[in-house]
Amino acid sequence: MASVALMKKLSALDPPVRDALLAVMEEVESRTRAATESVTRSAFDELTNVVKRFAEAQEFTAKSIQTLADAQVRTEERLAAFSQQVGSLAEAQIRNEQSLSALTERVDRLTQHVERLTEAQERTERQLEKLAQAQEQTERRLEELAQAQQRTERRLEELAQAQALTEQRLGALTERVDRLTERVDRLAEAQQRTERRLEELAQAQALTEQRLSALTERVDRLTEAQERTEKRLDELAAAQIALQETVERLGFGLGAVRDQVGGLSRTMAYALENEAYRHLPNFLKERYNIDLLERLVRTEIAGREVNFFGRVRKDGQDGHLVGESVLRLDDRAKLAQLQATVDAMEEALGGPVIPVIVTHFAKKEVLEKAQQRGILVIQSFEW
């Protein structure tokens, strides 16, 4: 019979292993009893050896059982770890089931969204149909407006140009509506953007109708204004005739005024020249060290009238002084005129020519330009 220690070790094994070992031990014990009963004294020694070997085998079996027990412990530890993994897998399965439930809810919501999108598509098609009807009404109104425009073109050319511009804009708007319709057909997937665009187009259509109404009213008002303008033109024509007669009478009176003003201007210019004849000799000597070799005179040289002319000496060199008198030196053209006179004097007389301009007032920029050209500008307040 097995020992108590051996039975404890066997009880720690898995039932299949334990049952197999017990069966082996029973078989060995059964064969031992049979051999004991049939053994003779002559074979007792051999039986003793067999029992000894059996004992050794029994010891080896015990060691094997201990090894199997240790393996059983490790197996139980692995089973515990496997149980934990199974628990983790169970938790993951629960999470997967929860995710699947959430995914099912999202699919349901997506189905509802698709249904709402289908309804929105139907509403869009209805809006498109309404927009097409409104476009037909707009085209009919445009045709009526074009006919009215043809009647008014003969009376007001500017209104015809404005109407042509309006027709071009309306044609461009019609093309935009057509292009928008094509885009709606192509962009069925972009339903939200299409609805916003349709709303903008509806607003533009409303504005177009308002502009058409306003334009129709303007045509009516312009027609009435044209009639009033024609009446006014008749009145203005009569007034123009009377005005021309008045202008002709004023023209005669203005000619007399010009003659009087011209005479006054010449009188003032001669007065300035006479005053310059008295002051220039001393002024030229004191300011510019120019000595007069003969008195200044008014003369004509080479076909040009010269207000101041005379022989002079400056720094020991003899020459001629050529001068002009102007009431106001405010135009550079007067400098060019004097320069042309100086050039003619140099060619006709030879030798240096000193240009002089006598005036009551000279503008700063013209005065600076004269100084750059070497022209002496003498203002009446200087002497």
The 8 nearest C-alpha neighbors of each residue, nearest first, counted from 0:
[[1, 2, 28, 25, 24, 3, 6, 5],
 [2, 0, 5, 6, 3, 24, 4, 21],
 [1, 3, 5, 4, 6, 0, 7, 8],
 [2, 4, 6, 5, 7, 1, 8, 0],
 [5, 3, 7, 6, 2, 8, 1, 9],
 [4, 6, 2, 8, 3, 7, 9, 1],
 [5, 7, 9, 3, 8, 4, 10, 2],
 [8, 6, 10, 4, 9, 5, 3, 11],
 [9, 7, 5, 11, 6, 10, 4, 65],
 [8, 10, 6, 11, 7, 12, 17, 5],
 [9, 11, 7, 8, 12, 6, 17, 13],
 [12, 10, 8, 9, 68, 7, 13, 71],
 [13, 11, 9, 10, 17, 68, 14, 16],
 [12, 14, 16, 15, 17, 11, 71, 10],
 [15, 13, 17, 16, 18, 12, 10, 19],
 [16, 14, 18, 17, 13, 19, 12, 20],
 [17, 15, 19, 13, 18, 14, 20, 12],
 [16, 18, 14, 20, 15, 19, 12, 9],
 [19, 17, 21, 15, 16, 20, 14, 22],
 [18, 20, 22, 16, 17, 21, 15, 23],
 [21, 19, 23, 17, 22, 18, 24, 16],
 [22, 20, 24, 18, 23, 19, 25, 17],
 [21, 23, 25, 19, 20, 24, 26, 18],
 [24, 22, 20, 26, 21, 25, 27, 19],
 [25, 23, 21, 27, 26, 22, 28, 20],
 [24, 26, 28, 22, 27, 23, 29, 21],
 [27, 25, 29, 23, 24, 28, 22, 30],
 [26, 28, 24, 30, 25, 29, 31, 23],
 [27, 29, 31, 25, 26, 30, 24, 32],
 [30, 28, 26, 32, 31, 27, 25, 33],
 [29, 31, 33, 27, 28, 32, 34, 26],
 [32, 30, 28, 34, 29, 33, 35, 27],
 [31, 33, 35, 29, 34, 30, 28, 36],
 [34, 32, 30, 36, 31, 35, 29, 37],
 [33, 35, 31, 37, 32, 36, 38, 30],
 [36, 34, 32, 38, 33, 37, 31, 46],
 [35, 37, 33, 34, 38, 32, 39, 31],
 [38, 36, 34, 35, 33, 39, 32, 42],
 [37, 39, 35, 36, 34, 42, 43, 40],
 [40, 38, 42, 41, 43, 37, 36, 35],
 [41, 39, 43, 42, 38, 44, 46, 45],
 [40, 42, 39, 43, 44, 38, 45, 46],
 [41, 43, 45, 39, 40, 44, 38, 46],
 [44, 42, 40, 46, 45, 41, 47, 39],
 [45, 43, 47, 46, 42, 48, 41, 40],
 [44, 46, 48, 42, 47, 43, 49, 41],
 [47, 45, 49, 43, 48, 44, 50, 42],
 [46, 48, 44, 50, 45, 49, 43, 51],
 [49, 47, 51, 45, 46, 50, 52, 44],
 [48, 50, 46, 52, 47, 51, 53, 45],
 [51, 49, 53, 47, 48, 52, 54, 46],
 [52, 50, 48, 54, 53, 49, 47, 55],
 [51, 53, 55, 49, 54, 50, 56, 48],
 [54, 52, 50, 56, 51, 55, 57, 49],
 [53, 55, 57, 51, 56, 52, 50, 58],
 [56, 54, 52, 58, 57, 53, 59, 51],
 [55, 57, 53, 59, 54, 58, 60, 52],
 [58, 56, 54, 60, 55, 59, 53, 61],
 [57, 59, 61, 55, 60, 56, 54, 62],
 [58, 60, 56, 62, 61, 57, 63, 55],
 [59, 61, 57, 63, 58, 62, 56, 64],
 [62, 60, 64, 58, 63, 59, 57, 65],
 [61, 63, 65, 59, 64, 60, 66, 58],
 [62, 64, 60, 66, 61, 65, 67, 59],
 [63, 65, 67, 61, 62, 66, 60, 68],
 [66, 64, 68, 62, 67, 63, 61, 69],
 [65, 67, 63, 69, 64, 68, 62, 70],
 [66, 68, 64, 70, 65, 69, 71, 63],
 [69, 67, 71, 65, 70, 66, 12, 64],
 [70, 68, 72, 66, 71, 67, 65, 73],
 [69, 71, 67, 73, 68, 72, 74, 66],
 [70, 72, 68, 74, 69, 73, 67, 75],
 [73, 71, 75, 69, 74, 70, 76, 68],
 [72, 74, 76, 70, 75, 71, 77, 69],
 [73, 75, 71, 77, 72, 76, 70, 78],
 [74, 76, 78, 72, 77, 73, 79, 71],
 [77, 75, 73, 79, 78, 74, 72, 80],
 [76, 78, 80, 74, 79, 75, 81, 73],
 [79, 77, 75, 81, 76, 80, 82, 74],
 [78, 80, 82, 76, 81, 77, 75, 83],
 [81, 79, 77, 83, 82, 78, 76, 84],
 [80, 82, 78, 84, 79, 83, 77, 85],
 [83, 81, 79, 85, 80, 84, 78, 86],
 [82, 84, 86, 80, 85, 81, 87, 79],
 [85, 83, 81, 87, 86, 82, 88, 80],
 [84, 86, 82, 88, 83, 87, 81, 89],
 [87, 85, 89, 83, 84, 88, 82, 90],
 [88, 86, 84, 90, 89, 85, 91, 83],
 [87, 89, 91, 85, 86, 90, 92, 84],
 [88, 90, 92, 86, 87, 91, 85, 93],
 [89, 91, 93, 87, 92, 88, 86, 94],
 [92, 90, 88, 94, 93, 89, 95, 87],
 [91, 93, 89, 95, 90, 94, 88, 96],
 [94, 92, 90, 96, 91, 95, 97, 89],
 [95, 93, 97, 91, 96, 92, 98, 90],
 [96, 94, 92, 98, 97, 93, 99, 91],
 [95, 97, 99, 93, 94, 98, 92, 100],
 [96, 98, 94, 100, 95, 99, 93, 101],
 [99, 97, 95, 101, 100, 96, 102, 94],
 [98, 100, 102, 96, 97, 101, 95, 103],
 [99, 101, 103, 97, 98, 102, 96, 104],
 [102, 100, 98, 104, 103, 99, 105, 97],
 [103, 101, 99, 105, 104, 100, 98, 106],
 [102, 104, 100, 106, 101, 105, 99, 107],
 [103, 105, 107, 101, 102, 106, 108, 100],
 [106, 104, 108, 102, 107, 103, 109, 101],
 [105, 107, 109, 103, 104, 108, 110, 102],
 [106, 108, 104, 110, 105, 109, 103, 111],
 [109, 107, 105, 111, 110, 106, 112, 104],
 [110, 108, 112, 106, 111, 107, 105, 113],
 [109, 111, 107, 113, 108, 112, 106, 114],
 [110, 112, 108, 114, 109, 113, 115, 107],
 [113, 111, 109, 115, 114, 110, 116, 108],
 [114, 112, 116, 110, 111, 115, 109, 117],
 [113, 115, 111, 117, 112, 116, 110, 118],
 [116, 114, 112, 118, 117, 113, 119, 111],
 [117, 115, 119, 113, 118, 114, 112, 120],
 [116, 118, 120, 114, 115, 119, 113, 121],
 [117, 119, 115, 121, 120, 116, 122, 114],
 [120, 118, 116, 122, 121, 117, 123, 115],
 [121, 119, 123, 117, 118, 122, 116, 124],
 [120, 122, 118, 124, 123, 119, 125, 117],
 [123, 121, 119, 125, 120, 124, 126, 118],
 [124, 122, 120, 126, 121, 125, 127, 119],
 [123, 125, 127, 121, 126, 122, 128, 120],
 [124, 126, 128, 122, 123, 127, 129, 121],
 [127, 125, 123, 129, 128, 124, 130, 122],
 [128, 126, 130, 124, 125, 129, 123, 131],
 [127, 129, 125, 131, 126, 130, 124, 132],
 [130, 128, 126, 132, 127, 131, 133, 125],
 [129, 131, 127, 133, 128, 132, 126, 134],
 [132, 130, 134, 128, 133, 129, 127, 135],
 [133, 131, 129, 135, 134, 130, 128, 136],
 [134, 132, 130, 136, 131, 135, 137, 129],
 [133, 135, 137, 131, 132, 136, 130, 138],
 [136, 134, 138, 132, 137, 133, 139, 131],
 [135, 137, 133, 139, 134, 138, 140, 132],
 [138, 136, 134, 140, 135, 139, 141, 133],
 [139, 137, 141, 135, 140, 136, 142, 134],
 [140, 138, 142, 136, 141, 137, 135, 143],
 [139, 141, 143, 137, 142, 138, 144, 136],
 [142, 140, 138, 144, 139, 143, 145, 137],
 [141, 143, 145, 139, 144, 140, 138, 146],
 [144, 142, 140, 146, 141, 145, 139, 147],
 [143, 145, 141, 147, 142, 146, 148, 140],
 [146, 144, 148, 142, 147, 143, 141, 149],
 [147, 145, 149, 143, 148, 144, 142, 150],
 [148, 146, 144, 150, 145, 149, 143, 151],
 [147, 149, 145, 151, 146, 150, 152, 144],
 [150, 148, 146, 152, 147, 151, 145, 153],
 [149, 151, 147, 148, 152, 153, 146, 154],
 [150, 152, 148, 154, 153, 149, 155, 147],
 [153, 151, 159, 149, 154, 155, 150, 156],
 [152, 154, 151, 155, 150, 156, 149, 159],
 [153, 155, 151, 152, 156, 225, 150, 222],
 [156, 154, 158, 152, 157, 153, 151, 159],
 [157, 155, 159, 158, 152, 160, 154, 153],
 [156, 158, 160, 159, 155, 161, 152, 162],
 [157, 159, 161, 160, 156, 155, 162, 152],
 [158, 160, 156, 162, 152, 157, 161, 163],
 [161, 159, 163, 157, 162, 158, 164, 156],
 [160, 162, 158, 164, 163, 159, 165, 157],
 [161, 163, 165, 159, 164, 160, 158, 166],
 [164, 162, 166, 160, 165, 161, 159, 167],
 [163, 165, 161, 167, 162, 166, 160, 168],
 [166, 164, 162, 168, 163, 167, 169, 161],
 [165, 167, 169, 163, 168, 164, 170, 162],
 [168, 166, 170, 164, 165, 169, 171, 163],
 [169, 167, 171, 165, 170, 166, 172, 164],
 [168, 170, 172, 166, 171, 167, 165, 173],
 [171, 169, 167, 173, 172, 168, 166, 174],
 [170, 172, 168, 174, 169, 173, 167, 175],
 [171, 173, 169, 175, 170, 174, 168, 176],
 [174, 172, 170, 176, 175, 171, 169, 177],
 [175, 173, 177, 171, 176, 172, 178, 170],
 [174, 176, 172, 178, 173, 177, 179, 171],
 [177, 175, 179, 173, 174, 178, 180, 172],
 [178, 176, 174, 180, 179, 175, 173, 181],
 [179, 177, 175, 181, 180, 176, 174, 182],
 [178, 180, 176, 182, 177, 181, 175, 183],
 [181, 179, 177, 183, 178, 182, 176, 184],
 [182, 180, 178, 184, 179, 183, 185, 177],
 [181, 183, 185, 179, 184, 180, 186, 178],
 [182, 184, 180, 186, 181, 185, 179, 187],
 [183, 185, 181, 182, 186, 187, 180, 179],
 [186, 184, 182, 183, 187, 181, 188, 180],
 [187, 185, 183, 189, 188, 184, 182, 190],
 [186, 188, 189, 190, 185, 184, 183, 193],
 [187, 189, 186, 190, 185, 191, 193, 192],
 [190, 188, 186, 187, 192, 191, 193, 183],
 [189, 191, 193, 188, 192, 187, 194, 186],
 [190, 192, 194, 193, 189, 195, 188, 196],
 [193, 191, 195, 194, 190, 189, 196, 197],
 [192, 194, 196, 190, 191, 195, 197, 189],
 [193, 195, 197, 191, 196, 192, 198, 190],
 [196, 194, 198, 192, 197, 193, 199, 191],
 [195, 197, 193, 199, 198, 194, 200, 192],
 [198, 196, 200, 194, 199, 195, 193, 201],
 [197, 199, 201, 195, 196, 200, 194, 202],
 [200, 198, 196, 202, 197, 201, 203, 195],
 [201, 199, 203, 197, 202, 198, 204, 196],
 [200, 202, 204, 198, 203, 199, 197, 205],
 [203, 201, 205, 199, 204, 200, 206, 198],
 [202, 204, 200, 206, 201, 205, 207, 199],
 [205, 203, 207, 201, 202, 206, 200, 208],
 [204, 206, 202, 208, 207, 203, 209, 201],
 [205, 207, 209, 203, 204, 208, 210, 202],
 [208, 206, 204, 210, 209, 205, 211, 203],
 [207, 209, 211, 205, 210, 206, 212, 204],
 [208, 210, 206, 212, 207, 211, 213, 205],
 [211, 209, 213, 207, 212, 208, 214, 206],
 [212, 210, 214, 208, 213, 209, 207, 215],
 [211, 213, 215, 209, 210, 214, 208, 216],
 [212, 214, 210, 216, 211, 215, 209, 217],
 [215, 213, 217, 211, 216, 212, 210, 218],
 [216, 214, 218, 212, 217, 213, 211, 219],
 [215, 217, 213, 219, 214, 218, 220, 212],
 [218, 216, 214, 220, 219, 215, 221, 213],
 [219, 217, 221, 215, 216, 220, 222, 214],
 [218, 220, 216, 222, 217, 221, 215, 223],
 [221, 219, 217, 223, 222, 218, 224, 216],
 [222, 220, 224, 218, 223, 219, 217, 225],
 [223, 221, 225, 219, 224, 220, 218, 226],
 [222, 224, 220, 226, 221, 225, 219, 227],
 [225, 223, 221, 227, 222, 226, 228, 220],
 [226, 224, 228, 222, 223, 227, 221, 229],
 [225, 227, 229, 223, 228, 224, 230, 222],
 [226, 228, 224, 230, 225, 229, 231, 223],
 [229, 227, 225, 231, 230, 226, 224, 232],
 [230, 228, 232, 226, 231, 227, 225, 233],
 [229, 231, 227, 233, 228, 232, 226, 234],
 [230, 232, 228, 234, 229, 233, 235, 227],
 [233, 231, 235, 229, 234, 230, 228, 236],
 [234, 232, 236, 230, 231, 235, 229, 237],
 [233, 235, 231, 237, 232, 236, 238, 230],
 [236, 234, 238, 232, 237, 233, 239, 231],
 [237, 235, 239, 233, 238, 234, 232, 240],
 [236, 238, 234, 240, 235, 239, 233, 241],
 [237, 239, 235, 241, 236, 240, 242, 234],
 [240, 238, 242, 236, 241, 237, 235, 243],
 [239, 241, 243, 237, 242, 238, 236, 244],
 [240, 242, 238, 244, 239, 243, 245, 237],
 [243, 241, 239, 245, 244, 240, 238, 246],
 [244, 242, 246, 240, 245, 241, 239, 247],
 [243, 245, 247, 241, 242, 246, 248, 240],
 [244, 246, 242, 248, 243, 247, 249, 241],
 [247, 245, 249, 243, 248, 244, 250, 242],
 [246, 248, 250, 244, 249, 245, 243, 251],
 [247, 249, 245, 246, 250, 251, 244, 252],
 [248, 250, 246, 252, 247, 251, 253, 245],
 [251, 249, 247, 253, 248, 252, 246, 254],
 [250, 252, 254, 249, 248, 253, 247, 255],
 [251, 253, 249, 255, 250, 254, 256, 248],
 [254, 252, 256, 250, 255, 251, 249, 257],
 [255, 253, 257, 251, 256, 252, 250, 258],
 [254, 256, 258, 252, 253, 257, 259, 251],
 [257, 255, 253, 259, 258, 254, 260, 252],
 [258, 256, 260, 254, 259, 255, 261, 253],
 [259, 257, 261, 255, 256, 260, 262, 254],
 [258, 260, 256, 262, 257, 261, 263, 255],
 [261, 259, 263, 257, 262, 258, 256, 264],
 [262, 260, 264, 258, 263, 259, 257, 265],
 [261, 263, 259, 265, 260, 264, 258, 266],
 [262, 264, 266, 260, 261, 265, 259, 267],
 [265, 263, 261, 267, 266, 262, 260, 268],
 [264, 266, 268, 262, 263, 267, 269, 261],
 [265, 267, 263, 269, 264, 268, 262, 270],
 [268, 266, 270, 264, 265, 269, 271, 263],
 [269, 267, 265, 271, 270, 266, 264, 272],
 [268, 270, 272, 266, 271, 267, 273, 265],
 [269, 271, 267, 273, 268, 272, 266, 274],
 [272, 270, 268, 274, 269, 273, 275, 267],
 [273, 271, 275, 269, 274, 270, 276, 268],
 [274, 272, 270, 276, 275, 271, 269, 277],
 [273, 275, 271, 272, 277, 276, 270, 278],
 [276, 274, 272, 278, 277, 273, 279, 271],
 [277, 275, 273, 274, 278, 279, 272, 295],
 [276, 278, 275, 274, 279, 273, 280, 281],
 [279, 277, 275, 276, 280, 281, 282, 382],
 [278, 280, 282, 275, 281, 283, 276, 277],
 [281, 279, 283, 282, 278, 284, 291, 277],
 [280, 282, 284, 283, 279, 278, 285, 286],
 [283, 281, 279, 285, 284, 280, 286, 278],
 [284, 282, 287, 289, 286, 280, 281, 285],
 [285, 283, 288, 289, 281, 282, 290, 287],
 [286, 284, 282, 283, 288, 287, 281, 289],
 [285, 287, 283, 284, 282, 288, 289, 281],
 [286, 288, 283, 289, 284, 285, 282, 313],
 [289, 287, 284, 285, 286, 283, 313, 290],
 [288, 290, 284, 313, 283, 287, 312, 311],
 [291, 289, 312, 311, 284, 292, 288, 313],
 [292, 290, 311, 293, 310, 280, 312, 289],
 [291, 293, 311, 310, 290, 312, 294, 309],
 [294, 292, 291, 310, 309, 295, 311, 290],
 [293, 295, 309, 296, 291, 292, 310, 280],
 [296, 294, 309, 308, 307, 293, 276, 297],
 [295, 297, 308, 307, 298, 294, 309, 306],
 [296, 298, 306, 307, 305, 308, 295, 299],
 [299, 297, 305, 304, 296, 300, 306, 308],
 [298, 300, 304, 303, 305, 302, 301, 297],
 [301, 299, 303, 302, 304, 298, 305, 344],
 [300, 302, 303, 299, 343, 347, 344, 304],
 [301, 303, 300, 299, 304, 343, 305, 340],
 [304, 302, 299, 300, 301, 305, 340, 298],
 [305, 303, 299, 298, 306, 300, 302, 297],
 [304, 306, 298, 299, 307, 297, 303, 308],
 [307, 305, 297, 323, 322, 324, 304, 298],
 [308, 306, 322, 297, 296, 321, 305, 295],
 [307, 309, 321, 295, 296, 320, 297, 305],
 [310, 308, 295, 320, 319, 293, 294, 311],
 [309, 311, 319, 292, 318, 293, 320, 291],
 [312, 310, 291, 292, 318, 319, 290, 317],
 [311, 313, 317, 290, 316, 289, 318, 315],
 [314, 312, 289, 316, 315, 288, 290, 317],
 [313, 315, 316, 312, 288, 289, 317, 290],
 [314, 316, 313, 312, 317, 289, 290, 311],
 [317, 315, 313, 312, 314, 318, 311, 351],
 [318, 316, 312, 311, 313, 315, 319, 310],
 [319, 317, 351, 311, 352, 310, 350, 312],
 [318, 320, 310, 352, 311, 309, 353, 321],
 [321, 319, 353, 309, 308, 352, 354, 310],
 [322, 320, 308, 354, 307, 353, 355, 319],
 [323, 321, 355, 307, 356, 354, 306, 320],
 [322, 324, 356, 306, 357, 307, 355, 305],
 [323, 325, 357, 356, 358, 272, 306, 326],
 [326, 324, 358, 327, 357, 328, 323, 268],
 [325, 327, 358, 359, 268, 328, 324, 360],
 [328, 326, 360, 325, 329, 358, 359, 361],
 [327, 329, 361, 330, 360, 362, 325, 358],
 [330, 328, 362, 327, 361, 365, 331, 360],
 [329, 331, 332, 333, 328, 365, 334, 362],
 [332, 330, 334, 333, 365, 335, 329, 368],
 [331, 333, 335, 330, 334, 336, 337, 329],
 [334, 332, 336, 331, 335, 330, 337, 328],
 [335, 333, 337, 331, 332, 336, 338, 369],
 [334, 336, 338, 332, 333, 337, 339, 331],
 [335, 337, 333, 339, 334, 338, 332, 340],
 [336, 338, 340, 334, 339, 335, 341, 333],
 [339, 337, 341, 335, 340, 336, 334, 342],
 [338, 340, 342, 336, 337, 341, 335, 343],
 [339, 341, 337, 343, 338, 342, 344, 336],
 [342, 340, 338, 344, 343, 339, 345, 337],
 [341, 343, 339, 345, 340, 344, 338, 346],
 [342, 344, 340, 346, 341, 345, 347, 339],
 [345, 343, 341, 347, 346, 342, 348, 340],
 [346, 344, 349, 342, 348, 343, 347, 341],
 [345, 347, 343, 344, 349, 348, 342, 341],
 [346, 348, 344, 345, 349, 343, 301, 300],
 [349, 347, 345, 344, 346, 350, 319, 343],
 [348, 350, 345, 346, 347, 351, 344, 352],
 [349, 351, 318, 345, 352, 348, 319, 317],
 [352, 350, 318, 319, 353, 345, 349, 317],
 [351, 353, 319, 320, 318, 345, 354, 350],
 [352, 354, 320, 321, 319, 355, 351, 374],
 [355, 353, 321, 374, 322, 320, 375, 352],
 [356, 354, 322, 375, 374, 376, 321, 323],
 [355, 357, 376, 323, 322, 324, 377, 375],
 [358, 356, 324, 377, 378, 376, 323, 325],
 [359, 357, 378, 325, 326, 360, 327, 324],
 [358, 360, 379, 378, 326, 327, 361, 357],
 [359, 361, 327, 358, 378, 328, 362, 326],
 [360, 362, 328, 329, 327, 366, 363, 365],
 [363, 361, 329, 365, 364, 366, 328, 360],
 [362, 364, 366, 365, 367, 361, 329, 368],
 [363, 365, 367, 366, 362, 368, 329, 361],
 [366, 364, 368, 362, 367, 363, 331, 369],
 [367, 365, 363, 369, 364, 368, 362, 361],
 [368, 366, 370, 364, 365, 369, 363, 371],
 [367, 369, 365, 371, 366, 370, 364, 372],
 [370, 368, 374, 372, 366, 371, 367, 365],
 [369, 371, 373, 367, 372, 368, 374, 366],
 [372, 370, 368, 369, 373, 367, 374, 366],
 [371, 373, 369, 370, 374, 368, 338, 334],
 [374, 372, 370, 371, 369, 375, 354, 353],
 [375, 373, 369, 354, 370, 372, 355, 376],
 [374, 376, 355, 356, 354, 377, 373, 370],
 [377, 375, 356, 355, 357, 374, 378, 366],
 [378, 376, 357, 356, 375, 358, 379, 381],
 [377, 379, 358, 359, 380, 381, 357, 360],
 [378, 380, 359, 381, 382, 358, 377, 357],
 [381, 379, 378, 382, 359, 377, 360, 358],
 [382, 380, 379, 378, 377, 282, 359, 278],
 [381, 380, 379, 282, 278, 378, 279, 377]]
